[in-house]
């Protein structure tokens, strides 16, 4: 039997796994690691999102305030103002502060004396003035009121001014009413003392004398009757005669340049 030599020229085709031809063993290993790394990255991303949702603090979201576009209502002013409220006399008196009881007693006594002293008959009497001198509370609602008054009396011989007189009146205060208890009683009064300040006689400068006469000119024609100096001021006595009217003596205090100044040091 003859040994046959292998046929080296004839090509023989068998089944070839193409998947193994496209990737080598090293490439196949690197592909597996890429898939594994991608899976790890995806898992890490999912874990980060879950952790952020769990641990993230609540953040207050500012809600913008909506501004109303509706205009505010406009107040209408009436054409005619309302009429003022009318108050009664009792309301007005209630709003006043309470009057002092002594003031009310003095006013009542003065009013009574004016009516009592003045009269009109053949020889009329006119109350020129009345002044309350004192008010004394004597108890049990009684007040003793001392008054001074001066009367003008007219008769056949003309009008005469009587001297200043003093009277006392008893006023009773009971509840809210005041009344006169009895007729007035005469009261003793003293004279009003008057003293001149201690001035040193001196020759009156012309500027001071002229200023004193100008000062009393609204009253009438003046005449200097006396003058003296006290410290740095002048005291000038001037007799003033008005036409018509009485003659009066007044004191004028002046500085050395003739300006009016306050009396006494």
C-alpha positions in Angstrom: 0.0 0.0 0.0 1.3 3.3 -1.0 1.6 6.0 1.6 -0.4 9.0 0.5 1.0 12.5 1.1 -1.2 15.2 2.6 -2.8 17.5 0.2 -1.4 20.9 1.1 -2.8 22.8 -1.7 -6.5 22.1 -1.2 -8.3 24.6 1.1 -10.6 23.1 3.7 -13.4 25.4 5.2 -14.8 24.6 8.6 -17.3 26.4 11.0 -15.6 29.6 12.3 -17.0 31.3 15.5 -17.0 35.0 14.4 -17.6 36.3 17.9 -14.2 34.9 18.9 -12.6 36.4 15.8 -13.9 40.0 16.6 -12.6 40.1 20.3 -9.5 38.9 21.6 -9.2 37.5 25.1 -7.7 40.8 26.5 -10.4 42.9 24.8 -13.1 40.7 26.3 -11.7 41.3 29.8 -11.6 45.0 29.4 -15.2 45.1 28.2 -16.4 43.3 31.4 -14.6 45.8 33.6 -16.2 48.7 31.7 -19.7 47.3 32.2 -18.9 46.8 35.9 -17.6 50.4 36.4 -20.7 51.8 34.6 -23.0 49.8 36.9 -21.1 51.2 40.0 -21.4 54.8 38.7 -25.2 54.3 38.1 -25.6 52.8 41.6 -23.6 55.6 43.2 -25.7 58.3 41.4 -28.9 56.6 42.6 -27.6 56.4 46.2 -26.7 60.1 46.1 -30.1 61.1 44.9 -31.8 59.1 47.6 -29.5 60.5 50.3 -30.2 64.1 49.2 -33.9 63.5 49.3 -33.7 62.1 52.8 -31.2 64.6 54.4 -31.9 67.8 52.6 -33.5 70.4 55.0 -36.8 72.1 54.1 -36.2 75.4 52.3 -38.9 78.1 52.8 -39.9 79.3 49.4 -40.9 83.0 49.4 -44.2 83.5 47.8 -44.5 86.9 46.1 -47.2 89.1 47.5 -49.8 89.9 45.0 -50.5 93.6 44.7 -54.1 94.4 44.2 -54.8 96.5 41.2 -58.3 97.5 42.5 -58.2 101.2 43.5 -59.1 102.2 47.1 -62.4 103.8 47.6 -62.4 107.6 47.7 -64.2 109.2 50.6 -66.7 111.7 49.6 -67.0 115.0 51.4 -70.5 116.4 51.9 -71.2 119.7 50.4 -72.6 121.2 53.6 -70.8 120.7 57.0 -72.9 119.2 59.7 -74.5 121.6 62.1 -72.7 122.0 65.4 -74.1 120.3 68.5 -76.2 122.6 70.7 -75.4 122.4 74.5 -77.7 123.4 77.2 -76.8 125.9 79.9 -76.6 123.0 82.4 -74.0 121.3 80.2 -71.9 124.4 79.9 -72.0 125.0 83.6 -71.1 121.4 84.3 -68.0 121.8 82.1 -66.7 124.7 84.2 -64.5 124.1 87.2 -66.2 124.4 90.5 -66.2 128.0 91.8 -64.6 128.6 95.2 -67.3 129.0 97.9 -65.7 132.2 99.3 -65.7 133.7 95.9 -69.5 133.1 95.6 -70.1 134.4 99.1 -68.1 137.6 98.3 -70.0 138.2 95.1 -73.4 137.7 96.8 -72.4 140.2 99.6 -71.2 142.8 97.1 -74.3 142.6 95.0 -76.6 143.0 98.1 -74.7 146.0 99.4 -75.0 147.8 96.0 -78.7 147.3 96.1 -79.0 148.2 99.8 -76.9 151.4 99.7 -78.1 152.9 96.4 -81.5 154.6 96.2 -83.3 157.1 94.1 -85.7 159.6 95.8 -85.6 163.3 96.5 -82.0 162.9 97.7 -80.5 160.2 95.6 -77.5 158.0 96.6 -75.2 156.4 94.1 -72.7 153.6 95.0 -69.5 154.7 93.3 -67.6 151.5 94.2 -67.7 148.5 96.5 -64.8 146.2 97.4 -64.7 143.1 99.5 -62.1 143.5 102.3 -62.4 140.1 104.1 -64.4 136.8 104.1 -64.4 134.8 107.4 -66.0 131.4 107.9 -67.7 131.5 111.4 -69.2 128.0 111.2 -72.5 126.3 110.5 -72.6 127.7 107.0 -72.2 131.3 108.0 -69.7 133.7 106.5 -68.9 137.2 107.8 -68.0 139.5 104.8 -66.4 142.8 105.4 -66.8 145.4 102.6 -65.6 148.9 101.8 -67.7 151.3 99.8 -67.9 155.0 98.8 -71.1 156.8 97.9 -72.1 159.8 96.0 -75.0 161.7 97.6 -77.0 164.3 95.7 -79.5 166.8 97.2 -80.5 170.4 97.2 -76.9 171.5 97.9 -75.4 169.5 95.0 -73.5 166.2 94.8 -71.2 165.2 97.6 -68.7 162.3 97.7 -69.0 160.7 101.1 -66.1 159.3 103.0 -65.2 155.6 102.6 -67.4 153.5 104.8 -67.1 149.9 106.1 -70.0 147.4 106.5 -70.3 143.8 107.5 -72.8 141.3 105.9 -73.6 137.8 107.1 -74.1 135.3 104.3 -75.6 131.8 104.9 -74.6 128.9 102.6 -77.2 126.1 102.7 -77.0 123.3 100.2 -76.3 125.1 96.9 -78.1 128.4 97.8 -76.8 131.6 99.4 -78.8 134.1 101.3 -78.2 137.3 103.4 -79.0 136.7 107.0 -79.6 140.3 108.3 -79.2 143.9 107.5 -75.6 145.2 107.1 -73.7 146.3 110.2 -71.3 149.3 110.4 -67.7 148.3 110.6 -64.8 150.3 111.8 -62.1 151.0 109.1 -58.7 152.5 109.5 -56.9 155.0 107.3 -54.6 153.9 104.5 -51.1 154.8 105.5 -48.9 156.5 103.0 -45.2 157.2 103.4 -42.8 158.8 101.0 -39.5 157.0 100.3 -36.3 158.6 101.8 -34.9 160.7 99.0 -32.2 163.3 99.2 -33.2 166.7 98.0 -31.2 167.8 95.0 -31.3 170.3 92.1 -33.4 168.7 89.4 -31.6 168.6 86.0 -33.5 170.1 83.1 -33.6 166.8 81.1 -35.2 165.0 84.0 -37.7 167.8 84.7 -38.7 167.9 81.0 -39.1 164.1 80.9 -41.4 164.1 84.0 -43.7 166.7 82.5 -43.8 164.7 79.2 -44.7 161.6 81.2 -47.8 163.1 82.8 -48.9 165.0 79.7 -51.7 162.5 78.8 -53.4 163.4 82.2 -53.1 167.1 81.9 -50.8 170.1 82.5 -48.1 169.3 85.1 -46.1 171.4 87.5 -43.0 170.1 89.4 -43.5 170.7 93.1 -40.7 168.5 94.6 -37.8 166.4 93.6 -35.1 164.2 95.2 -32.6 161.5 94.3 -32.3 158.0 95.6 -29.3 156.1 94.5 -29.0 156.6 90.8 -32.7 157.5 90.2 -34.8 160.6 90.5 -38.2 160.8 92.2 -40.2 163.8 90.9 -43.6 164.9 92.4 -45.8 166.5 89.8 -49.1 168.3 90.3 -51.3 167.5 87.3 -54.4 169.6 86.5 -56.8 168.3 83.8 -59.4 170.4 82.1 -62.1 169.5 83.0 -61.1 167.3 86.0 -59.4 167.3 89.4 -55.9 168.3 90.4 -53.8 165.3 91.4 -50.3 164.9 92.7 -48.3 161.9 91.3 -44.7 160.6 91.7 -42.6 159.9 88.6 -39.4 157.9 88.8 -36.7 158.6 86.2 -33.2 157.7 85.4 -30.5 160.5 85.0 -31.1 160.5 81.2 -34.9 160.9 81.7 -36.1 157.4 81.0 -39.0 156.0 83.1 -37.9 153.4 85.7 -39.4 151.2 88.3 -40.4 152.9 91.6 -38.4 152.2 94.7 -35.0 150.5 94.8 
